Amino acid sequence: MTLGKRIQLARKAKGFTQKQLAEAINAATGTIQQYELDKRQPRMEQFQKIANALEISTAELMKKAVFRIIWKPVINLQLGADK
């Protein structure tokens, strides 16, 4: 699961619209849309604001995204898979 999808799921679990999350972190709604579509990645400061607004830890929000970005390629390399 991508970081954008995890942001989207956490936002929906909190009951926020993209507009409400954007207002909570002082960003444009389009910025939230781009994060959720994985067209942009939030800077660390924005990421922290998102986590705070959604009342979730940054670690939990990153958990699966980190696995996909860092560990999956390592595991594939060890298994001899290209992708």
URLINFEN-V872002 format. One record per backbone hydrogen bond with DSSP energy under -0.5 kcal/mol. CO is the residue of the C=O (numbers start at 0). NH is the residue of the N-H. If there is no record, write none. Layout:
[[CO NH] [CO NH]]
//
This chain:
[[1 5] [2 6] [3 7] [4 8] [5 9] [6 10] [7 11] [8 12] [9 13] [10 14] [10 15] [11 14] [16 20] [17 21] [18 22] [19 23] [20 24] [21 26] [22 25] [27 30] [27 31] [28 32] [29 33] [30 34] [31 35] [32 36] [33 38] [33 39] [34 37] [42 46] [43 47] [44 48] [45 49] [46 50] [47 51] [48 52] [49 53] [50 55] [51 54] [56 60] [57 61] [58 62] [61 65] [62 66] [63 67] [64 68] [65 69] [65 70] [66 71] [69 73] [70 74] [71 75] [72 76] [73 77] [74 78] [75 79] [75 80] [76 79]]
//
